[in-house]
């Protein structure tokens, strides 16, 4: 499966001069834990809910401070055409929970650990579905010893 099939799209992005307060409101409104910082179509960084709590609030920054003051500039990305196994390796290697997805240099989405978990659960349900139905049709009981 390709990254593009599992990612969330479109990515929620803000310009670097967006206030941390506005970024927090956007994350709350969208029900997400991060926003990408994009300028002139290029990915400049990522701001996570942790960045807001540790770097902004913990650093006594004003709510109107720009997100570029708290964003992580070194962002691990994945290509939309990559197989999801590439993303699994990146998640393990770098210990991140979110990967901005690029198509060439253009941001097209975000792939999260949660996105991959949903895929794993769906595959497991598909695999176990027939087994679960057979169990439901035959209630558990003592194993039969056969007729004598």
Secondary structure, 3 states (H helix, E strand, C coil): CEHHHHCECCCCEECCCCEHHHHHHHHHHHCCCEEEEEECCEEEEEEEHHHHHHHHHCCCCCCCCEHHHCCECCCCEEECCCEHHHHHHHHHHHCCCEEEEEECCEEEEEEEHHHHHHHHHHHHHHHHHHHHHHHHHCCCCCCCCCCC
